[in-house]
Amino acid sequence: MLNAEQVQRFDRDGFVLVENVFSPEEIAILIEEVEQGQRVKSKTSNMPDAAGRSSKLALWMDEGQDVFSAVSFNPRIVNNVRMLLREDVYHWHSKVMLKEPKVGGAWEWHQDYGYWYNDGVLYPRMLSCMVALDPATKANGCLKVIPGSHLLGRFDHGRVGSQAGIDRDRVNAVLERLPVHYCEAPSGSALFFHGNTFHSSEANTSDRPRRAFICCYNALANAPYGGKGHGKPEPMSLAADDAILAFARAAAR
Ligand SMILES: O=C(O)CCC(=O)C(=O)O
């Protein structure tokens, strides 16, 4: 569990990075599933960045019964999300970000709540957790955040390339006032960030992939109006803490 100092940092900065949340064995199982499994293969789409470079992701809303749900419903993530938001949550959606060596494109500056707002969610009581599958470095396009930007409120989002992004003038005005932090992260770490935290990432210029699994949550008391949005606004049944390993053991049988 996060300690009080980490929770305070999240409140101040809008993000907190925690190392060694998942073991090398668990990460190896997840990478194998990304490379060999049907879920990622069947759900992958390309959302080119402003320069037309390919930015691939595989996104799903349903819970599924696989090794990825063992992460999205893992108590190491969900209980910390509950603690950071100070309330109960439900699973909103999950996605695998696939930044390929040399060709993987950028993600433009945005807030996740910037476009989740369009799903009828009234409060920004939403949070994402990015699990590093590969070590994330500046060279392979790790996530960048603007500490403190979650306190600015929600900005309008338009199209930047085929992605949702914040108007460049407004981003520049924020960048004149707040610093940028590169979230370099060892594999197995978890980066928790608030739904209003400005984030982006640069192209992968390295010869190594930068793959990450991101699970997103909404406060249970913040379900969208009018039946919009996705996920089931119900108390979550958590996976067993060792569910990732158990899936791999069952598959090997
Ligand atoms: O994977 C990345 O670099 C960006 C991810 C992101 O911005 C998002 O999922 O909202």
The ligand as an SDF file (V2000), in Angstrom:
LIG
                    3D

 10  9  0  0  0  0  0  0  0  0999 V2000
    1.3860    5.5620  -23.6420 O   0  0  0  0  0  0  0  0  0  0  0  0
    1.5980    6.7740  -23.6810 C   0  0  0  0  0  0  0  0  0  0  0  0
    2.6980    7.2300  -23.8560 O   0  0  0  0  0  0  0  0  0  0  0  0
    0.4650    7.7530  -23.4940 C   0  0  0  0  0  0  0  0  0  0  0  0
   -0.7050    7.1860  -22.8220 C   0  0  0  0  0  0  0  0  0  0  0  0
   -1.7720    8.1600  -22.6120 C   0  0  0  0  0  0  0  0  0  0  0  0
   -1.5910    9.3220  -22.7490 O   0  0  0  0  0  0  0  0  0  0  0  0
   -3.0990    7.7420  -22.2390 C   0  0  0  0  0  0  0  0  0  0  0  0
   -3.3490    6.5410  -22.2490 O   0  0  0  0  0  0  0  0  0  0  0  0
   -3.9460    8.5810  -21.9250 O   0  0  0  0  0  0  0  0  0  0  0  0
  1  2  2  0
  2  3  1  0
  2  4  1  0
  4  5  1  0
  5  6  1  0
  6  7  2  0
  6  8  1  0
  8  9  2  0
  8 10  1  0
M  END
$$$$
